[in-house]
Amino acid sequence: MRSSPGTHVWLAVIAITSLVIALSPDALGTYLLHRNSSNLHQLAHHPMRALLGSAFWIEDPSDLLLYAVLFEVFHAPVERWLGTPKWLLTVATAHIAATLVSQQVVLAAIQLHDVPRSMAHVVDIGVSYGLAASAGILTYRLPNPWRLLYLAVVAVFFLVPLATDRTYTDLGHAISLAIGLACHPLTRGAPAGGKPVAVERPPDAH
């Protein structure tokens, strides 16, 4: 945990907000989810709160265990490998960019009458955009040929839903994955095998 503090602080906050949702009456839980959504309405009136707050809530508290596993599989290795600042830059950029672009698509769809105006108020929260970005940049942590196999699996996982379902969330995932892959320059200088472990010197060493 000490080697990936950002990942575990983030996960702890999500655990707290999930507990709040689980213990709240349905009406209060719905209010909190809408208030912290990054939908069009909240972005127009409370942009900073919408972008920041939406990263710390999940809609279904029963998914907390799944997200804990995903954080350990994707976020923690990337943070240990690149360091907290570069990891945070990657996931924050993806979360913000994917949110803004996908919601702009929703706005265009509303203006074209392709979707109802109620889409401006949908619950749009969660941590999946950041996970997609970490999954993307983690590609560069693997040696060939595993790197290409991993990239193919990740691309299929995120792009097939975009091609078939074509939801704004699927678009956000694809954007986040692309941002993670585009952050390759941040991996320069990072050790191929992760952060080196400091070797303890014997007492008489100088």
C-alpha positions as CSV (number, residue, x, y, z in Angstrom):
1,M,0.0,0.0,0.0
2,R,2.9,2.4,0.7
3,S,4.2,1.9,-2.8
4,S,0.8,3.0,-4.3
5,P,-0.7,5.4,-1.8
6,G,-2.9,7.3,-4.4
7,T,-4.6,4.1,-5.5
8,H,-5.5,3.1,-2.0
9,V,-6.6,6.5,-0.7
10,W,-8.8,6.7,-3.8
11,L,-10.2,3.3,-3.1
12,A,-10.8,4.1,0.6
13,V,-12.8,7.2,-0.4
14,I,-14.9,5.1,-2.7
15,A,-15.5,2.6,0.1
16,I,-16.7,5.4,2.3
17,T,-19.1,6.9,-0.3
18,S,-20.3,3.4,-1.1
19,L,-21.1,2.9,2.5
20,V,-23.0,6.2,2.6
21,I,-25.1,5.1,-0.4
22,A,-25.7,1.6,1.1
23,L,-26.9,3.1,4.4
24,S,-28.9,6.0,2.9
25,P,-32.6,5.9,2.1
26,D,-33.3,5.5,-1.6
27,A,-34.3,9.1,-2.1
28,L,-31.1,10.4,-0.4
29,G,-28.9,7.9,-2.3
30,T,-30.4,9.1,-5.6
31,Y,-29.9,12.7,-4.6
32,L,-26.2,12.2,-3.8
33,L,-25.6,10.3,-7.0
34,H,-27.2,13.0,-9.1
35,R,-25.5,15.8,-7.2
36,N,-22.0,14.2,-7.8
37,S,-22.7,13.3,-11.4
38,S,-20.7,14.7,-14.3
39,N,-23.8,15.0,-16.5
40,L,-24.6,18.1,-18.6
41,H,-26.7,19.8,-15.9
42,Q,-24.1,19.4,-13.2
43,L,-21.2,20.4,-15.6
44,A,-23.1,23.5,-16.6
45,H,-23.8,24.6,-13.0
46,H,-21.0,23.1,-10.9
47,P,-18.2,22.0,-13.3
48,M,-15.4,21.5,-10.7
49,R,-17.6,19.5,-8.3
50,A,-19.0,17.5,-11.2
51,L,-15.6,16.5,-12.6
52,L,-14.0,15.9,-9.2
53,G,-16.9,14.4,-7.3
54,S,-17.9,11.9,-10.0
55,A,-14.5,10.1,-9.6
56,F,-15.3,9.1,-6.0
57,W,-18.7,7.4,-6.3
58,I,-19.9,4.2,-7.8
59,E,-23.6,3.7,-8.5
60,D,-24.0,0.2,-7.0
61,P,-22.2,-0.3,-3.6
62,S,-22.2,-4.1,-4.3
63,D,-19.6,-3.5,-7.0
64,L,-17.1,-2.3,-4.5
65,L,-15.2,-5.6,-4.2
66,L,-14.9,-5.8,-8.0
67,Y,-13.5,-2.3,-8.2
68,A,-11.1,-3.1,-5.4
69,V,-9.7,-6.0,-7.5
70,L,-9.5,-3.8,-10.6
71,F,-7.7,-1.1,-8.7
72,E,-5.1,-3.7,-7.5
73,V,-4.8,-5.1,-11.0
74,F,-4.5,-1.8,-13.0
75,H,-4.0,1.3,-10.9
76,A,-1.6,-0.1,-8.2
77,P,1.0,-1.5,-10.7
78,V,1.0,1.7,-12.8
79,E,1.4,3.9,-9.8
80,R,4.3,1.8,-8.4
81,W,5.9,1.7,-11.8
82,L,5.6,5.4,-12.9
83,G,5.2,7.0,-9.5
84,T,2.2,8.8,-8.1
85,P,2.4,12.1,-10.0
86,K,2.6,10.5,-13.5
87,W,0.0,7.9,-12.6
88,L,-2.3,10.7,-11.3
89,L,-1.7,12.8,-14.4
90,T,-2.7,9.9,-16.7
91,V,-5.9,9.0,-14.9
92,A,-7.0,12.6,-14.2
93,T,-6.4,13.6,-17.8
94,A,-8.4,10.6,-19.0
95,H,-11.3,11.1,-16.6
96,I,-11.7,14.8,-17.4
97,A,-11.2,14.5,-21.2
98,A,-13.4,11.5,-21.6
99,T,-16.1,13.1,-19.5
100,L,-16.1,16.4,-21.4
101,V,-16.0,14.8,-24.8
102,S,-18.6,12.2,-24.1
103,Q,-21.0,14.7,-22.6
104,Q,-20.4,17.0,-25.6
105,V,-21.6,14.1,-27.7
106,V,-24.7,13.8,-25.5
107,L,-25.4,17.5,-25.9
108,A,-25.1,17.3,-29.7
109,A,-27.5,14.3,-29.7
110,I,-30.0,16.2,-27.6
111,Q,-29.8,19.2,-30.0
112,L,-30.4,16.8,-32.9
113,H,-33.3,15.2,-31.1
114,D,-31.6,11.8,-31.2
115,V,-32.0,11.4,-27.4
116,P,-34.4,12.9,-24.9
117,R,-33.5,16.0,-23.0
118,S,-33.6,14.0,-19.8
119,M,-30.2,12.7,-20.8
120,A,-28.8,16.0,-19.5
121,H,-29.7,14.8,-16.0
122,V,-28.6,11.1,-16.0
123,V,-26.4,9.7,-13.3
124,D,-22.9,9.8,-14.7
125,I,-20.4,8.7,-12.1
126,G,-17.8,6.2,-11.6
127,V,-14.1,5.4,-11.9
128,S,-14.1,3.4,-15.1
129,Y,-12.5,6.1,-17.2
130,G,-9.4,6.2,-15.0
131,L,-9.3,2.4,-15.0
132,A,-9.3,2.4,-18.8
133,A,-6.4,4.9,-18.9
134,S,-4.4,2.8,-16.5
135,A,-5.2,-0.3,-18.6
136,G,-3.9,1.5,-21.6
137,I,-0.6,2.8,-20.2
138,L,0.1,-0.6,-18.5
139,T,0.6,-1.9,-22.1
140,Y,4.1,-0.5,-22.0
141,R,4.9,-2.3,-18.8
142,L,4.8,-5.7,-20.5
143,P,7.5,-7.2,-22.8
144,N,6.7,-8.5,-26.2
145,P,5.0,-10.7,-27.3
146,W,2.8,-10.4,-24.2
147,R,2.4,-6.6,-24.8
148,L,0.7,-7.2,-28.2
149,L,-1.6,-9.9,-26.8
150,Y,-2.6,-7.7,-23.8
151,L,-3.2,-4.7,-26.1
152,A,-5.4,-6.8,-28.4
153,V,-7.5,-8.1,-25.4
154,V,-7.9,-4.6,-23.9
155,A,-8.8,-3.1,-27.3
156,V,-11.4,-5.7,-27.9
157,F,-12.8,-5.3,-24.4
158,F,-13.3,-1.5,-24.8
159,L,-13.9,-1.1,-28.6
160,V,-16.4,-3.9,-29.2
161,P,-19.0,-2.3,-26.9
162,L,-18.4,1.1,-28.6
163,A,-19.1,-0.5,-32.0
164,T,-22.2,-2.4,-30.9
165,D,-23.9,-0.4,-28.2
166,R,-22.5,3.0,-29.0
167,T,-23.3,4.6,-25.7
168,Y,-21.6,7.8,-24.4
169,T,-20.0,5.7,-21.7
170,D,-18.5,3.3,-24.2
171,L,-17.1,6.4,-26.0
172,G,-15.6,7.6,-22.8
173,H,-13.9,4.3,-22.2
174,A,-12.4,4.3,-25.7
175,I,-11.2,7.9,-25.3
176,S,-9.6,7.0,-21.9
177,L,-7.9,3.9,-23.3
178,A,-6.5,6.1,-26.2
179,I,-5.2,8.7,-23.6
180,G,-3.5,6.0,-21.6
181,L,-1.8,4.7,-24.7
182,A,-0.9,8.3,-25.7
183,C,0.8,8.8,-22.4
184,H,3.7,6.6,-23.5
185,P,6.2,9.5,-23.1
186,L,5.5,9.4,-19.3
187,T,7.0,5.9,-19.3
188,R,10.4,7.0,-20.5
189,G,12.9,6.4,-17.7
190,A,10.7,4.1,-15.8
191,P,12.4,0.9,-15.0
192,A,11.3,-2.0,-17.1
193,G,10.9,-4.3,-14.1
194,G,9.2,-1.8,-11.8
195,K,10.9,0.4,-9.2
196,P,14.2,-1.0,-8.1
197,V,14.3,-2.2,-4.5
198,A,17.0,-0.4,-2.5
199,V,19.7,-2.8,-1.3
200,E,20.6,-2.5,2.3
201,R,24.3,-1.9,2.9
202,P,26.1,-3.9,5.6
203,P,27.0,-1.9,8.7
204,D,30.7,-1.5,7.6
205,A,29.9,-0.4,4.1
206,H,30.7,3.1,2.9
